[in-house]
């Protein structure tokens, strides 16, 4: 699908038929060869009144990442709670190098203490130990937090299991459609509707603090950009100019939105001061300029333009000036998203084999295609930079997919029924 054509037509391939609160099912389609072997023991003691145990959540998180080979409980050589009980040789004989132990201690009627330790079975030492207080309804939150800590301890990369994903889905209502902007945990659970409409919803974008979403809605017939508080539910229209209002992107300080407007003619890049409501135009001319994305320093914007004859990524200072072309590899490069450290840019690339996600090193300009679809779009980096989520098609349905930045780990995220598009990965919280 041509990103620039989408801007002109303000439409995209929409799929129908899903439940607004359907769970995103995650399937690992490719993991890391030589993934880290680990065992997750049962968290013993007083249990939560929750449908899922903490160790199950941690086990699923780590296995889903593709970086860990989690030992099946049937192969445990012993049931153990305390490190003093460990038969280190028996555990090493299973091929496991690390073991997570935990217990749940009830402190009051509605409060618990979750104690856990990560043991290096090779060196016979504790790598991680902590206590997390929790309420009866905090089981998933605690499980994801423990997963984050284990992931960081063993890989050196901050875990992102406690983050969220925003996406747009559709519900079939006879001959009409209902579009739903939803937010779910990174593992697909706790999905909830943020906004719904009988008209299209596009381009959700998280504020840097994770409290608000900017998005495009056609509820009034023309495109308009809104900002919505995802906790309070309050929303405000921030741009409804004549013509195109699209592709909102938050500045790193959360005070500005970069966006695409066509009120003055061709689509161009503008920056909106949200509080003062002032607009600053950064590009002009007959070209189609769209899909702005901020560099982490807040001084530069990347955007898609056809000024060279076909869609390519350019960069321009937020103070204005001449734009510089950034991509030259392939006939089509669009929809840039910058990694949190500013070193890489993910984009949709077409070099003759379909529209696929590629990652380019900004310094060296070296580019690598990391997805294999024919219609992959809307890449969005995880806040730790390790994974990229994007929209694609699978067996005639719209699904999300995720791929590690190095291309070694691949996942599919399907709604239990229906289709989903327009993903955006949240910041840390």
C-alpha positions as CSV (number, residue, x, y, z in Angstrom):
1,X,0.0,0.0,0.0
2,X,1.4,3.4,-0.9
3,X,1.7,5.6,2.1
4,X,1.5,8.8,0.1
5,X,-1.6,7.6,-1.7
6,X,-3.1,6.8,1.7
7,X,-2.5,10.4,2.8
8,X,-4.1,11.8,-0.4
9,X,-7.1,9.5,-0.1
10,X,-7.2,9.5,3.7
11,X,-8.1,5.8,3.6
12,X,-6.5,2.5,4.2
13,X,-7.4,-1.2,3.9
14,X,-9.9,-1.8,6.7
15,X,-10.9,-5.3,7.8
16,X,-14.2,-6.1,9.6
17,X,-15.7,-8.4,12.2
18,X,-14.3,-8.5,15.7
19,X,-15.2,-8.1,19.4
20,X,-14.2,-4.8,20.9
21,X,-12.6,-6.6,23.8
22,X,-11.1,-9.6,22.1
23,X,-7.7,-10.7,23.4
24,X,-4.7,-10.4,21.2
25,X,-3.3,-13.9,20.9
26,X,0.5,-13.9,20.6
27,X,2.3,-16.7,18.7
28,X,6.1,-17.0,18.4
29,X,7.0,-17.7,14.8
30,X,10.8,-17.4,15.2
31,X,13.0,-17.2,18.3
32,X,16.6,-16.7,19.0
33,X,18.8,-19.7,18.3
34,X,20.5,-20.6,21.5
35,X,17.9,-18.8,23.6
36,X,18.8,-18.6,27.3
37,X,17.6,-21.7,29.3
38,X,15.6,-20.7,32.4
39,X,13.2,-22.3,34.8
40,X,10.3,-20.6,36.6
41,X,9.3,-22.3,39.8
42,X,5.8,-22.2,41.4
43,X,5.4,-19.2,43.7
44,X,4.4,-21.0,46.9
45,X,2.4,-19.7,49.8
46,X,-0.8,-17.7,50.2
47,X,-2.3,-17.4,46.7
48,X,-4.1,-14.6,45.0
49,X,-7.8,-14.8,44.2
50,X,-6.9,-14.4,40.5
51,X,-7.4,-16.7,37.5
52,X,-3.7,-16.9,36.7
53,X,-0.7,-17.5,38.8
54,X,2.2,-15.1,38.9
55,X,4.7,-17.7,37.7
56,X,2.5,-18.4,34.7
57,X,2.5,-14.8,33.7
58,X,6.3,-14.6,34.0
59,X,6.8,-17.9,32.1
60,X,4.6,-16.7,29.3
61,X,6.3,-13.3,29.1
62,X,9.8,-14.7,28.9
63,X,8.8,-17.4,26.4
64,X,7.0,-14.9,24.3
65,X,10.0,-12.7,24.0
66,X,11.8,-15.3,22.0
67,X,15.0,-14.8,24.0
68,X,14.4,-17.5,26.6
69,X,13.9,-21.3,26.5
70,X,11.6,-21.9,29.5
71,X,11.9,-25.4,31.0
72,X,8.6,-27.3,31.1
73,X,7.4,-28.0,34.6
74,X,7.2,-31.7,33.9
75,X,11.0,-31.7,33.7
76,X,11.7,-30.1,37.1
77,X,14.0,-32.3,39.1
78,X,12.6,-31.0,42.4
79,X,9.9,-28.7,43.7
80,X,11.7,-25.9,45.6
81,X,11.0,-22.6,47.3
82,X,14.2,-21.6,49.0
83,X,17.7,-21.6,47.5
84,X,19.0,-23.7,50.5
85,X,16.9,-26.6,49.2
86,X,18.5,-26.5,45.7
87,X,20.1,-29.6,44.2
88,X,22.3,-27.6,41.8
89,X,23.6,-30.6,39.9
90,X,20.1,-31.9,39.2
91,X,19.0,-28.6,37.9
92,X,22.2,-28.2,35.7
93,X,21.6,-31.6,34.3
94,X,18.3,-30.3,32.7
95,X,20.4,-27.7,30.8
96,X,18.9,-24.8,32.8
97,X,21.3,-22.0,33.8
98,X,18.9,-19.7,35.8
99,X,16.1,-20.4,38.1
100,X,13.4,-18.0,39.4
101,X,12.1,-18.8,42.8
102,X,9.2,-17.0,44.6
103,X,6.7,-17.0,47.3
104,X,3.6,-15.1,48.2
105,X,3.1,-13.9,51.8
106,X,-0.2,-12.5,53.0
107,X,0.2,-9.3,55.0
108,X,-3.4,-8.2,55.4
109,X,-6.8,-9.3,54.1
110,X,-6.2,-7.6,50.7
111,X,-2.4,-7.1,50.6
112,X,0.5,-9.5,49.8
113,X,4.2,-9.5,49.7
114,X,5.7,-11.1,46.6
115,X,9.2,-12.3,47.3
116,X,11.4,-13.6,44.5
117,X,15.0,-14.5,43.7
118,X,16.8,-15.3,40.5
119,X,19.5,-17.9,41.0
120,X,22.5,-18.5,38.7
121,X,22.7,-22.3,38.8
122,X,26.2,-22.4,37.2
123,X,27.9,-20.0,39.6
124,X,25.6,-20.8,42.6
125,X,24.8,-17.2,43.3
126,X,21.8,-15.0,43.5
127,X,21.5,-12.5,40.6
128,X,18.3,-10.8,41.7
129,X,16.2,-10.5,44.8
130,X,13.3,-8.3,45.6
131,X,10.0,-7.9,47.4
132,X,6.9,-6.3,45.7
133,X,3.8,-5.3,47.7
134,X,0.6,-6.0,45.9
135,X,-3.1,-6.0,46.1
136,X,-5.5,-8.9,45.2
137,X,-6.1,-7.3,41.7
138,X,-2.4,-6.7,40.9
139,X,-1.4,-10.2,39.8
140,X,-0.8,-9.4,36.1
141,X,1.0,-6.1,37.0
142,X,3.3,-7.9,39.4
143,X,4.0,-10.7,37.0
144,X,5.0,-8.3,34.2
145,X,7.2,-6.3,36.7
146,X,9.1,-9.5,37.7
147,X,9.5,-10.4,34.0
148,X,11.0,-6.9,33.3
149,X,13.5,-7.3,36.1
150,X,14.5,-10.9,35.0
151,X,14.8,-9.8,31.4
152,X,17.0,-6.9,32.2
153,X,19.2,-8.9,34.6
154,X,19.9,-11.6,32.1
155,X,20.0,-9.6,28.8
156,X,21.2,-6.1,29.9
157,X,18.2,-4.6,28.2
158,X,15.3,-3.0,30.1
159,X,12.2,-5.2,29.9
160,X,9.0,-3.9,28.2
161,X,6.5,-6.4,29.5
162,X,4.7,-3.8,31.6
163,X,4.0,-1.5,28.6
164,X,0.9,-1.2,26.5
165,X,-0.1,-1.2,22.8
166,X,-2.7,1.0,21.2
167,X,-4.4,-0.1,18.0
168,X,-7.5,0.4,15.9
169,X,-10.0,-2.4,15.3
170,X,-13.3,-2.7,13.5
171,X,-16.6,-4.3,14.4
172,X,-19.1,-5.4,11.7
173,X,-22.6,-4.1,12.3
174,X,-24.6,-5.4,9.4
175,X,-23.6,-3.4,6.4
176,X,-21.8,-0.7,8.5
177,X,-18.6,-0.7,10.5
178,X,-17.7,0.5,14.0
179,X,-14.1,1.6,14.5
180,X,-12.6,1.2,17.9
181,X,-9.4,2.7,19.3
182,X,-8.2,0.3,22.0
183,X,-5.4,-0.1,24.5
184,X,-4.1,-3.4,25.8
185,X,-1.2,-4.7,27.8
186,X,1.8,-5.7,25.8
187,X,0.8,-9.4,26.1
188,X,-2.7,-8.6,24.7
189,X,-4.6,-8.8,27.9
190,X,-6.8,-6.1,29.6
191,X,-7.9,-4.6,26.2
192,X,-10.3,-1.6,26.6
193,X,-11.9,0.7,24.3
194,X,-10.7,4.3,24.4
195,X,-12.9,5.8,21.6
196,X,-15.3,4.3,19.1
197,X,-17.0,5.8,16.0
198,X,-18.8,4.8,12.8
199,X,-16.1,6.6,10.9
200,X,-12.4,5.8,10.5
201,X,-9.9,6.2,13.2
202,X,-6.2,6.4,12.2
203,X,-2.7,7.0,13.5
204,X,-2.8,6.7,17.3
205,X,0.3,8.2,19.0
206,X,1.2,8.0,22.6
207,X,2.3,11.1,24.6
208,X,5.8,10.7,26.2
209,X,4.3,10.1,29.7
210,X,1.8,7.5,28.4
211,X,-1.2,9.4,29.7
212,X,-2.7,10.6,26.4
213,X,-3.3,9.5,22.8
214,X,-3.4,11.7,19.8
215,X,-5.3,10.3,16.8
216,X,-7.1,11.1,13.6
217,X,-10.9,10.8,13.5
218,X,-13.4,11.2,10.7
219,X,-16.4,11.4,13.0
220,X,-17.5,14.8,11.6
221,X,-17.0,13.8,8.0
222,X,-13.6,15.4,7.5
223,X,-10.3,14.4,9.1
224,X,-9.5,16.0,12.5
225,X,-6.8,15.4,15.1
226,X,-7.8,14.8,18.7
227,X,-6.0,14.4,22.0
228,X,-7.6,12.1,24.6
229,X,-6.7,11.4,28.2
230,X,-6.9,7.6,28.4
231,X,-7.6,7.6,32.1
232,X,-10.2,10.4,32.4
233,X,-11.6,9.9,28.9
234,X,-11.6,13.6,28.2
235,X,-10.7,14.6,24.6
236,X,-10.0,17.8,22.7
237,X,-10.0,18.6,19.0
238,X,-6.6,20.2,18.3
239,X,-6.7,20.4,14.5
240,X,-9.6,20.5,12.0
241,X,-8.3,22.6,9.1
242,X,-9.7,22.4,5.7
243,X,-8.3,19.4,3.8
244,X,-6.0,16.9,5.4
245,X,-5.3,16.7,9.1
246,X,-3.2,13.6,9.7
247,X,-0.2,11.7,11.2
248,X,0.1,13.3,14.7
249,X,3.5,12.8,16.4
250,X,4.4,13.9,19.9
251,X,7.6,15.9,20.7
252,X,9.8,14.3,23.3
253,X,8.8,17.0,25.9
254,X,5.1,16.4,25.2
255,X,4.5,20.1,24.5
256,X,4.2,19.9,20.7
257,X,2.6,17.8,18.0
258,X,4.1,17.4,14.5
259,X,1.3,16.8,12.0
260,X,0.4,16.9,8.3
261,X,-1.9,19.7,7.0
262,X,-3.0,20.6,3.5
263,X,-5.0,23.7,4.2
264,X,-2.4,25.8,2.3
265,X,-2.3,23.5,-0.7
266,X,-0.1,20.3,-0.8
267,X,0.3,18.3,2.4
268,X,3.1,19.8,4.5
269,X,4.7,19.3,7.9
270,X,3.7,21.6,10.7
271,X,4.5,21.8,14.4
272,X,1.6,22.7,16.8
273,X,2.3,24.2,20.2
274,X,-0.4,22.4,22.1
275,X,-0.9,24.9,24.9
276,X,-0.5,28.1,22.9
277,X,-2.3,26.6,19.8
278,X,0.4,28.1,17.6
279,X,1.3,26.4,14.3
280,X,4.7,26.5,12.7
281,X,5.1,25.4,9.1
282,X,8.3,23.4,8.4
283,X,8.0,22.4,4.7
284,X,6.4,23.9,1.6
285,X,6.2,23.3,-2.1
286,X,4.3,21.0,-4.5
287,X,5.6,17.7,-2.9
288,X,3.5,15.6,-0.6
289,X,5.2,15.7,2.9
290,X,3.7,13.5,5.6
291,X,4.3,11.1,8.4
292,X,6.5,13.2,10.7
293,X,8.5,11.4,13.5
294,X,10.7,13.2,16.1
295,X,14.3,12.5,16.9
296,X,14.8,11.9,20.6
297,X,16.6,15.2,21.1
298,X,13.6,17.1,19.9
299,X,15.6,19.1,17.4
300,X,14.9,17.2,14.2
301,X,11.9,15.7,12.4
302,X,12.0,12.8,10.0
303,X,9.2,12.7,7.4
304,X,8.1,11.0,4.2
305,X,8.2,13.0,0.9
306,X,7.9,12.3,-2.8
307,X,9.9,15.4,-3.7
308,X,12.6,13.2,-5.4
309,X,9.9,11.4,-7.5
310,X,9.0,8.6,-5.1
311,X,8.5,8.2,-1.4
312,X,11.7,8.6,0.7
313,X,12.6,9.7,4.2
314,X,13.9,13.2,4.8
315,X,15.0,15.1,7.9
316,X,14.4,18.8,8.7
317,X,15.3,21.0,11.7
318,X,12.3,22.0,13.9
319,X,13.6,25.5,13.3
320,X,13.0,25.1,9.6
321,X,15.4,25.2,6.8
322,X,16.3,22.9,3.9
323,X,15.3,19.3,4.2
324,X,17.9,16.6,3.6
325,X,17.2,13.2,2.1
326,X,18.0,10.3,4.5
327,X,17.2,7.1,2.5
328,X,18.5,6.0,-0.9
329,X,18.2,2.2,-0.6
330,X,15.0,1.1,-2.4
331,X,12.4,2.8,-4.5
332,X,10.0,3.3,-1.6
333,X,10.8,4.2,2.0
334,X,8.0,5.7,4.3
335,X,6.4,5.8,7.7
336,X,9.6,6.4,9.8
337,X,9.8,5.6,13.5
338,X,13.0,6.4,15.4
339,X,14.4,4.1,18.0
340,X,14.5,5.5,21.6
341,X,18.2,5.9,21.5
342,X,18.1,7.7,18.2
343,X,20.5,5.3,16.5
344,X,18.0,3.5,14.1
345,X,14.9,4.3,12.1
346,X,12.3,1.7,11.2
347,X,10.3,2.2,8.0
348,X,8.3,0.6,5.3
349,X,10.6,-0.3,2.4
350,X,9.8,-1.6,-1.0
351,X,12.7,-2.8,-3.1
352,X,10.6,-4.8,-5.5
353,X,9.5,-7.6,-3.2
354,X,6.5,-6.0,-1.5
355,X,6.1,-3.5,1.4
356,X,8.2,-4.7,4.3
357,X,9.6,-3.3,7.5
358,X,13.3,-2.3,7.4
359,X,15.7,-0.9,9.9
360,X,18.4,1.6,9.0
361,X,21.4,2.7,11.0
362,X,21.2,6.5,10.9
363,X,24.9,7.0,11.0
364,X,26.1,4.4,8.5
365,X,22.9,4.4,6.4
366,X,23.1,0.6,6.3
367,X,19.6,-0.9,5.9
368,X,18.2,-4.3,6.6
369,X,14.8,-5.7,5.8
370,X,13.4,-7.6,8.8
371,X,9.9,-8.6,7.9
372,X,8.6,-10.9,5.1
373,X,5.1,-9.8,4.3
374,X,3.8,-8.1,1.2
375,X,1.7,-5.4,2.9
376,X,3.6,-4.5,6.2
377,X,3.0,-1.0,7.5
378,X,3.0,1.3,10.5
379,X,6.2,0.2,12.4
380,X,6.5,1.3,16.0
381,X,9.5,0.7,18.3
382,X,9.1,-0.8,21.8
383,X,10.3,1.7,24.4
384,X,13.5,-0.4,25.0
385,X,14.2,-0.5,21.3
386,X,14.4,-4.3,21.2
387,X,11.2,-5.0,19.2
388,X,9.1,-3.3,16.5
389,X,5.4,-3.8,16.2
390,X,3.7,-3.4,12.8
391,X,0.5,-4.1,10.9
392,X,0.3,-6.8,8.3
393,X,-2.1,-9.3,6.7
394,X,-2.3,-13.0,7.5
395,X,-4.6,-15.5,5.8
396,X,-6.8,-12.7,4.6
397,X,-7.0,-11.0,8.0
398,X,-5.5,-7.8,9.4
399,X,-3.1,-8.7,12.2
400,X,-0.3,-7.2,14.1
401,X,3.2,-8.6,14.1
402,X,6.4,-7.9,16.1
403,X,10.0,-8.4,15.1
404,X,13.2,-7.8,17.0
405,X,15.3,-4.9,15.8
406,X,17.9,-7.4,14.6
407,X,15.2,-9.6,12.8
408,X,15.9,-12.7,14.8
409,X,12.7,-12.9,16.9
410,X,9.3,-12.8,15.2
411,X,5.7,-12.9,16.6
412,X,2.2,-12.7,15.3
413,X,-0.6,-11.0,17.3
414,X,-4.1,-12.0,16.2
415,X,-7.4,-11.0,17.7
416,X,-9.4,-14.0,18.7
417,X,-11.9,-12.9,16.1
418,X,-11.7,-10.1,13.5
419,X,-8.9,-7.8,12.5
420,X,-6.6,-5.1,13.8
421,X,-4.4,-2.3,12.4
422,X,-2.6,1.0,13.2
423,X,-0.4,-0.2,16.2
424,X,1.5,2.1,18.5
425,X,3.7,0.9,21.3
426,X,3.5,2.9,24.5
427,X,6.4,4.5,26.4
428,X,7.6,3.0,29.7
429,X,5.3,3.8,32.7
